[in-house]
Amino acid sequence: MPETLSQSGPPPAVSIVVPVRNEADNVAPLIAEIAAALDGRWIYEIVYVDDGSTDATPQRLAALRAERPNLRQIRHAASCGQSAAVRTGVRASRGALVATLDGDGQNNPAFIPELIFALEQGGARVGLAAGQRVGRKDTGFKRLQSRVANKVRNAILRDGTRDSGCGLKAFRRDVFLSLPYFDGLHRFLPALVRREGFGIVYVDVADRPRLSGKSNYGFFDRLWVGLMDLAGVWWLIRRKKATPVATEVN
């Protein structure tokens, strides 16, 4: 079992943030996989953000918290979307390093250590380690949607990322919280992290079918919303000014 964490004690080294909505059957197996991947490597916490679930997700999490003192549950009163859930989790996190993954089981937690190691080895100049899915298990139509969206995004933003929609990521908490927030933020992390002057490292991760249930968070498939977000991020990048070098004078 991981070391017991106290909210008033020293912070964990790593926080794992998992946004979920109506994933009751996936909660227990995914948490067990996260624990198997991280136990003995870092002192860590798991922060589940329940984005307005209407199934038994909150009850399942409450029961598991009795067994896992490093598990935390934060609830949105109503669903606010995946970006909002990720941001809520990061703001509540106590670790300086944060890793995220989707709550449906398609992201394999076994890749989290590799992402964290890549981030640590990059030093202060690297702000994000991003998973890049191989062997996609989605339907052909969803793979086509994702492929087209990534090509359009990369052509406009030139962020060098072939798969910005992968939920498996690791980043520095302070870097994430310095980014401008908007709905859809999680799909543009590479471009926004580069905007702040930080480097990005990429890790290939194997995709797999969701453990149970059906998708609750869609892909980049509402085209008009995606294009508006893309235009907004392009504008943000172009409007970025160099951060002044400031020194206090005594």
N, C-alpha and C positions, 0 to 999 in steps of 0.2 A: 504494500500500500504506500502511496506517496506520503511525504511528510505533511502533518496537519498544518494548515495555514490559518492564521488568525488575522482578522481584518485590521487589528491594531498592531500586529507584529511586523517583522521585516517583509518587504514585498517579494513576490516570486520573481524568478529571473525571466519567465516566459508566461504570457497569457494566451490561451487558445480561445478565440472568439468564434462561436457557431450561431449564425442566424437561422431560426426555424419558424415555420408556420405549418401547423397540422402535420407533424411528423412523429406522432406518438409511437408508432411501431419501429421507428429508426433510432430513437433516442438511446436506448440501452446498448444495442450492439455497437453503435458508433462511439459512445463514451468508452466502452471496453476496449475498442481499437485504439483510441487516443491514449488511454492509459498504457496499453501494451507498447506503444511507440515511444512514450516519453518517460515512463517510470525508470528511475535510476540514472537519468541523463541530466535533468534539470529539476529544480523546485518550480512547480508550475501550477497554474490554476486554469480551470475550464469555465468560461463565461458563456452560458447559453442565453441568447436573447430570443424570447418567445414573442414573435411579431403578431400578437392578436389571435392566437390559435383558438379554434372553436371545438377541437377534439380533446383527447385526453393528454396532450403533450404536457401541460403544466403539472398534472397529477403524477405523470411518469417521472418528470424531473424532480418533483418534491420527494418522491419515494427514494430516488437514487441519491439525493443529497444526504440522506441519513447514513448511507454507506460510504460516500465519498466527500470528505470534508473540504476538498479543494474544488468542488463543483458549486457554481453559483448560477442562480436563475434570475433574469431580469425580464419583466413583462411589459410589453406595450399594451395599453388599454384597447387599442384598435390597430389593425394592420396599417403600417406606414411605409412598407416596402423594404427591400433588401438593403439598399444603401443606408437607410435610416437605422435599420437593425445593426448593421456592422458598426456604424458610427456610435450608437448607444453602447455597444459592447466595448469598443476601443476606449471611449471616454471613461467607462467604469473599470477598465483593466488597471491592474497595479504593476504589471511587468513592463520593463523598458522595451522589451521585444514582444511583438504580437504576431501570432500566426492565425490565419483565418481559413475556414473550409466550409463548404455547404453542408447543410444538415440532412441531406437526403441519402448520404452514403456513397454517392458517385465519386467523391474525392476520398482517396485512400489516405488515412492518417499516417501510414508508414512512411510517407514522403515528407512529413513535417520536420523530422530531424535534419534531413538533407537541406531543406530550405533555410532552417535556422543556422546551420553550419555555414552555408554559403553567405548568408548575411553577416555573420560574425567574422568570417575570413576576409570579407570585403572591407572591413574597418569602417571608420566614420564617413568615408566618401560614398558608401553604398547605402541607399535608403530603402531598397525594396528587392526581395528575392521573389520572383514570380514563377509559378508553375505554368508549364506549357503542355497541354494534354496531347497524348498520342494514343492511337487506337480508340477513337471516340465511340461511345456506345449509344449515342442518341439516334433518333430516327434519321433517315436520309434527308428529309426535309429540314429538320433542325440543324443538321450538319451543314447543309447548303446555306441556310440563313446565317449561321455563324461565320462560315467562310466568306460570304459576300460582305457581311458587316465588318469583319476584320480587315479585308482588303481595302474597303472604302475608308475606314478609319486610319489605316496605316498610310494610305496615299495622301490623306489630308494632314495628319498630325506628324507623320514620319517618326513614330515612337519606337520603331524597330521591334515591335512585339507581334508575333503571329497569332496569339491567343490571349486577348485581354480579359475574356470572360471566365477564365479558370478561377474557381473559388480558392484554390490553394495558393496562399501568399504568406510571406513573412516580411515584416517591416518594423522600423523604429517607431514607437508610439508617438514621439514628439514630431516626427516628420509627417505622419498621417494627420495629426491634429493641426498642423500648420497649413494644410491644404484647404482651398476654398470648398465649402460644402454645397452640394446640390443633389437632387434625386438622380441617380444613375452614376454617382461618383465612382462606385466600385469598378465600373467598366473602363474607366479612364485613368486608373492609378499610374500606369507606367508613364504616360504623357505628363501627368501633373507632378509626379515625383521628379522627372527630368526638368520640368519647369523650375523647380526649387533648387536645381543645381546638383542633385544627387544622382549617382550611378545606379544601374539596375543589373542584377544577375538573373539568369534564367536556368530553370531546372526542368527537365522533361519528367512528366509524371504520367502514370498509366491511368486511363479512364476506366470506369466500370459501370455496370448498370446500377440504378438506384436500388437500395436495399428493399424498400417496400413503398407502396402508395403511388401517387402521381405528382407531377410537377406543380409547385405552388408559385414559384417565381419564374416568369417567362424569360426567353432569350431576348436578344436585341431585335425583336421581331415587330414591334410597333414602329414602323419605318419613320413616320413623321416625328415621333418623339426622339428617336435615335438621331435623326438629322439635326434637330434643334439642339440636342446636347452636344453633338459634334461641332456645330457652329459655335456654340458657347465656349467649348474648350479651346477651339482654334483662336477665338478672340482673346481668351485669357492668356494663352501662350504669347500671342503677339503683343499684348499690353504689358507683359512682365518687364519690369525695370530691374537693373542691378541693385542688389541690397547694399546700402551704404555701409562703409566701414566706419564704425563709430567708436570713439574712445572718450571715456569720462575724464575731464580735466580737473585735477585737484588744485 
